[in-house]
Amino acid sequence: MIYIYFMKTKLFRFFALASLVFFFNACTPDEVETTQDQFKPLKLKVTLANPIHAASSVETNPLYLSANGLGVLWNYGSQELNGEFPNQVGQSEIEMNATAVSNTSLVIDVGYWDVMALSSVTYFCNTVTAEITFNGVIIYSQSRTLGSEDGTCGDGTEWNINITLP
Protein backbone atom coordinates (compact mmCIF):
# COMPACT_ATOMS: atom_id res chain seq x y z
CA MET A 1 0.00 0.00 0.00
CA ILE A 2 2.80 2.40 0.89
CA TYR A 3 4.63 1.32 -2.26
CA ILE A 4 1.61 2.28 -4.43
CA TYR A 5 1.39 5.66 -2.67
CA PHE A 6 5.07 6.43 -3.42
CA MET A 7 4.67 5.27 -7.02
CA LYS A 8 1.63 7.56 -7.49
CA THR A 9 3.56 10.45 -5.95
CA LYS A 10 6.58 9.84 -8.20
CA LEU A 11 4.33 9.47 -11.23
CA PHE A 12 2.52 12.72 -10.36
CA ARG A 13 5.85 14.56 -9.91
CA PHE A 14 7.12 13.17 -13.21
CA PHE A 15 4.04 14.41 -15.11
CA ALA A 16 4.18 17.79 -13.36
CA LEU A 17 7.86 18.21 -14.27
CA ALA A 18 7.30 16.96 -17.82
CA SER A 19 4.42 19.44 -18.25
CA LEU A 20 6.57 22.33 -17.07
CA VAL A 21 9.41 21.37 -19.40
CA PHE A 22 7.00 21.02 -22.32
CA PHE A 23 5.32 24.36 -21.55
CA PHE A 24 8.55 26.34 -21.33
CA ASN A 25 10.01 24.70 -24.45
CA ALA A 26 6.85 25.47 -26.42
CA CYS A 27 6.96 29.19 -25.54
CA THR A 28 10.43 30.44 -26.10
CA PRO A 29 10.90 34.24 -26.23
CA ASP A 30 11.79 34.06 -29.94
CA GLU A 31 8.40 32.64 -30.78
CA VAL A 32 6.27 34.92 -28.61
CA GLU A 33 5.31 38.22 -30.22
CA THR A 34 4.56 40.94 -27.74
CA THR A 35 1.53 43.19 -28.16
CA GLN A 36 3.74 46.19 -28.83
CA ASP A 37 5.49 44.35 -31.68
CA GLN A 38 2.13 43.72 -33.37
CA PHE A 39 1.55 47.45 -33.97
CA LYS A 40 2.69 48.58 -37.43
CA PRO A 41 2.77 52.10 -38.92
CA LEU A 42 -0.47 53.36 -40.47
CA LYS A 43 -0.75 56.50 -42.59
CA LEU A 44 -3.94 58.05 -43.95
CA LYS A 45 -3.51 60.77 -46.56
CA VAL A 46 -6.14 62.87 -48.34
CA THR A 47 -5.08 65.17 -51.17
CA LEU A 48 -7.01 67.82 -53.13
CA ALA A 49 -6.25 68.38 -56.82
CA ASN A 50 -6.77 72.15 -56.29
CA PRO A 51 -5.63 73.58 -52.94
CA ILE A 52 -7.84 75.24 -50.34
CA HIS A 53 -8.63 78.85 -51.27
CA ALA A 54 -9.43 81.79 -49.04
CA ALA A 55 -13.04 81.91 -47.94
CA SER A 56 -15.12 85.06 -47.98
CA SER A 57 -18.11 85.76 -45.79
CA VAL A 58 -20.37 83.88 -48.20
CA GLU A 59 -17.98 81.15 -49.28
CA THR A 60 -16.44 78.16 -47.55
CA ASN A 61 -14.36 75.18 -48.65
CA PRO A 62 -13.35 72.79 -45.85
CA LEU A 63 -11.66 69.40 -46.31
CA TYR A 64 -11.78 66.99 -43.40
CA LEU A 65 -10.53 63.50 -42.56
CA SER A 66 -11.64 61.44 -39.58
CA ALA A 67 -10.97 57.82 -38.76
CA ASN A 68 -11.92 55.32 -36.11
CA GLY A 69 -10.90 51.76 -35.42
CA LEU A 70 -10.24 49.47 -32.50
CA GLY A 71 -6.62 48.38 -32.48
CA VAL A 72 -5.38 51.79 -33.68
CA LEU A 73 -3.29 54.20 -31.63
CA TRP A 74 -4.01 57.73 -32.91
CA ASN A 75 -2.35 61.02 -32.18
CA TYR A 76 -5.54 62.68 -33.47
CA GLY A 77 -8.73 61.02 -34.68
CA SER A 78 -9.62 63.82 -37.12
CA GLN A 79 -8.09 66.76 -38.95
CA GLU A 80 -9.42 69.57 -41.13
CA LEU A 81 -8.24 72.20 -43.59
CA ASN A 82 -10.43 75.23 -43.99
CA GLY A 83 -10.09 78.32 -46.18
CA GLU A 84 -11.36 80.45 -43.29
CA PHE A 85 -7.89 80.16 -41.69
CA PRO A 86 -5.17 82.14 -43.52
CA ASN A 87 -2.41 79.69 -42.59
CA GLN A 88 -4.34 76.87 -44.28
CA VAL A 89 -4.99 78.68 -47.58
CA GLY A 90 -2.99 77.03 -50.36
CA GLN A 91 -2.70 73.69 -48.58
CA SER A 92 -4.00 70.59 -50.28
CA GLU A 93 -3.13 67.61 -48.08
CA ILE A 94 -4.10 66.11 -44.73
CA GLU A 95 -2.00 63.31 -43.31
CA MET A 96 -2.70 61.29 -40.18
CA ASN A 97 -0.13 58.90 -38.74
CA ALA A 98 -0.85 56.14 -36.28
CA THR A 99 0.03 52.56 -35.44
CA ALA A 100 -2.35 49.64 -35.81
CA VAL A 101 -2.54 45.87 -35.72
CA SER A 102 -3.46 43.61 -38.62
CA ASN A 103 -7.14 42.71 -39.09
CA THR A 104 -8.23 46.06 -37.65
CA SER A 105 -11.43 47.42 -39.22
CA LEU A 106 -11.20 51.11 -40.02
CA VAL A 107 -14.06 53.51 -40.65
CA ILE A 108 -12.76 56.58 -42.48
CA ASP A 109 -14.76 59.67 -43.38
CA VAL A 110 -13.52 62.15 -45.96
CA GLY A 111 -15.48 65.29 -46.65
CA TYR A 112 -15.08 68.28 -48.92
CA TRP A 113 -17.43 70.98 -50.07
CA ASP A 114 -16.90 74.25 -51.84
CA VAL A 115 -19.91 76.53 -51.84
CA MET A 116 -20.46 80.17 -52.73
CA ALA A 117 -23.77 81.68 -51.73
CA LEU A 118 -24.67 84.90 -53.51
CA SER A 119 -28.15 85.25 -54.96
CA SER A 120 -28.04 81.49 -55.51
CA VAL A 121 -25.85 78.67 -54.24
CA THR A 122 -22.94 77.70 -56.49
CA TYR A 123 -20.82 74.62 -55.88
CA PHE A 124 -17.28 74.00 -57.14
CA CYS A 125 -15.95 70.47 -57.64
CA ASN A 126 -12.53 69.17 -56.68
CA THR A 127 -10.85 65.78 -57.07
CA VAL A 128 -10.06 64.26 -53.68
CA THR A 129 -7.64 61.33 -53.43
CA ALA A 130 -7.51 59.07 -50.37
CA GLU A 131 -4.51 56.83 -49.74
CA ILE A 132 -3.97 54.33 -46.92
CA THR A 133 -0.49 52.95 -46.22
CA PHE A 134 -0.04 50.13 -43.69
CA ASN A 135 3.38 48.85 -42.69
CA GLY A 136 4.99 50.70 -45.61
CA VAL A 137 2.65 49.28 -48.28
CA ILE A 138 -0.13 51.26 -50.02
CA ILE A 139 -3.25 49.16 -49.45
CA TYR A 140 -5.83 51.64 -50.76
CA SER A 141 -5.76 54.53 -53.22
CA GLN A 142 -8.84 56.02 -54.88
CA SER A 143 -10.14 59.39 -56.05
CA ARG A 144 -13.60 60.93 -55.96
CA THR A 145 -15.12 64.19 -57.20
CA LEU A 146 -16.48 66.01 -54.14
CA GLY A 147 -17.76 69.51 -53.43
CA SER A 148 -21.54 69.71 -53.75
CA GLU A 149 -24.72 68.75 -51.96
CA ASP A 150 -26.94 69.14 -55.04
CA GLY A 151 -25.36 66.57 -57.37
CA THR A 152 -23.22 69.06 -59.29
CA CYS A 153 -20.13 67.11 -58.25
CA GLY A 154 -20.55 63.42 -58.97
CA ASP A 155 -19.78 62.07 -55.48
CA GLY A 156 -21.43 64.67 -53.23
CA THR A 157 -19.67 66.03 -50.16
CA GLU A 158 -18.83 62.96 -48.09
CA TRP A 159 -16.96 59.74 -48.75
CA ASN A 160 -17.01 56.78 -46.35
CA ILE A 161 -14.27 54.17 -46.54
CA ASN A 162 -14.59 50.91 -44.63
CA ILE A 163 -11.48 48.75 -44.79
CA THR A 164 -9.83 45.95 -42.83
CA LEU A 165 -6.07 46.13 -42.54
CA PRO A 166 -4.24 43.09 -43.95
Buried (B, 14 or more C-beta within 10 A) or exposed (E): EEEEEEEEEEEEEEEEEEEEEEEEEEEEEEEEEEEEEEBBEBBBBBBBEEBBEEBEEEBBBBBBBBBEBEBBEBEEEEBEBBBBBEEBBEBBBBEBEBBBBEEBEBEBBBBBBBBBEEEEEBBBBBBBBBBBBBBEEEBBEEBBBBBBEEEBBEBBBBBEBEBEBE
